[in-house]
Amino acid sequence: MNMGRPKIIAKVTGFISIAICIAYLLLITIFDFRTYLNDQLSNIN
């Protein structure tokens, strides 16, 4: 039996899940900063 294929699939799946987590955190950070920026701009007027 070839045990290399399941290990490769596991590593690729892990990498994809970590990439999704990082992208999610970046999006949340960007949208949170936009909300803060909009609040600051609306307070100026």
N, C-alpha and C positions, 0 to 999 in steps of 0.2 A: 504493500500500500504506500501511496505517496502522501506523506504528512506535510509537505511544503505548502500545498494549496490552501488548507484551512488556516495556516499561520499567516499567509499573505492576505487572505480575505479578512482575518481578524485585524491585522494591522491597517489595512485600507479603511475598514469600517471605523476603527478607532480614530484614524486621522480625519475622516469626514466628520465624525461627531465633534471632535475638538474644533475643527474649522467652523462648524455651525455655531458652536458656543461662542467662539471669539467674534464671529460676525454679529451675533445677537447682542453681545455686550457692547460692541462698537456702535451699533444702531441705537441702542438704548441711551448710550452716552451722548451721541449726536442729538437725538431728539430732546433729551433732558436739557442740554446746553441751549438748544433753540428756544425752549420754553423760558429759560432764565433770561436769554437775550431779549426775547419779546417783552417780558415783564419789565426789563430795564428800559427798553425803548419807549414803552407806553407810559412809564413814570416820568420821562423827560418832558413830555408835552403837558 
